[in-house]
Amino acid sequence: LQLDSWWMFNTSLVIASDILVYSYLGGARALLYLFLSTALAGSLHPCAGHFLAEHYVLPEAPAETYSYYGWLNIFSYNVGYHNEHHDFPQVAWTSLPKLKALVPEVYDTLPQCPSWPGMIYRYVMSDELSAYNRVLRPTSGKVQ
């Protein structure tokens, strides 16, 4: 943990935001909503596996991101169509399955994540997947 000026600025901003949410947007219930949203999005909730599928590199199929075409897309506005979204960010989430169907020779040949819950299980139980499997790019000297 590096306690530099950016960390102090960020921490101050978070505390100030929490005070504003508590004071003007619903009190403890509003803060609880924000906490639960974070917990469900980045925890053992089945849909939380999308973060791992989108931002972690798997040893057997190195790629910057992976698409997931399972039924959990129903609950996540097709966020699993991640490669399609990055290739064509202007396409609406409702049309991403149609986009994939137009060019199966492109998207069917890319590495895929078969299961978001399976990705969470693998992250927790496997020695080959850890926080060090994140996509990293060389920095250009600018703040990233």
GIGIWO-V989993 format. One record per backbone hydrogen bond with DSSP energy under -0.5 kcal/mol. CO is the residue of the C=O (numbers start at 1). NH is the residue of the N-H. E is the energy in kcal/mol with one decimal. If there is no record, write none. Layout:
BEGIN
CO|NH|E / CO|NH|E
END
This chain:
BEGIN
1|3|-0.7 / 2|4|-1.8 / 4|8|-2.2 / 5|9|-2.5 / 6|10|-2.7 / 7|11|-2.8 / 8|12|-2.4 / 9|13|-2.4 / 10|14|-2.5 / 11|15|-2.4 / 12|16|-2.5 / 13|17|-2.5 / 14|18|-2.6 / 15|19|-2.2 / 16|20|-2.2 / 17|21|-2.8 / 18|22|-2.6 / 19|23|-2.7 / 20|24|-2.7 / 21|25|-2.0 / 21|27|-0.8 / 22|27|-0.8 / 26|29|-1.0 / 26|30|-0.5 / 27|31|-1.6 / 28|32|-2.6 / 29|33|-2.4 / 30|34|-2.1 / 31|35|-2.4 / 32|36|-3.0 / 33|37|-2.3 / 34|38|-2.0 / 35|39|-2.6 / 36|40|-2.7 / 37|41|-1.8 / 38|42|-1.7 / 45|48|-1.9 / 46|49|-1.0 / 47|50|-1.6 / 48|51|-1.4 / 48|52|-0.6 / 49|53|-2.4 / 50|54|-2.0 / 51|55|-1.7 / 52|56|-1.6 / 53|66|-1.4 / 55|135|-1.5 / 56|58|-0.5 / 58|61|-0.8 / 67|113|-2.8 / 70|73|-1.4 / 71|74|-1.8 / 72|75|-1.2 / 72|76|-0.6 / 73|76|-0.6 / 73|78|-2.1 / 76|79|-1.2 / 78|81|-1.8 / 80|68|-2.7 / 80|82|-2.5 / 81|85|-1.9 / 82|86|-2.3 / 83|87|-2.3 / 84|88|-2.3 / 88|91|-1.8 / 92|95|-1.7 / 92|96|-0.5 / 93|96|-0.7 / 95|99|-2.2 / 96|100|-2.2 / 97|101|-2.1 / 98|102|-1.5 / 99|103|-1.1 / 100|103|-0.5 / 101|104|-0.6 / 103|106|-1.7 / 103|107|-1.7 / 104|108|-2.2 / 107|110|-0.6 / 111|67|-0.8 / 112|114|-0.7 / 115|119|-1.7 / 116|120|-1.9 / 117|121|-2.4 / 118|122|-2.6 / 119|123|-2.4 / 120|124|-2.2 / 121|125|-2.8 / 122|126|-2.5 / 130|133|-2.0 / 131|134|-0.9 / 133|57|-3.5
END
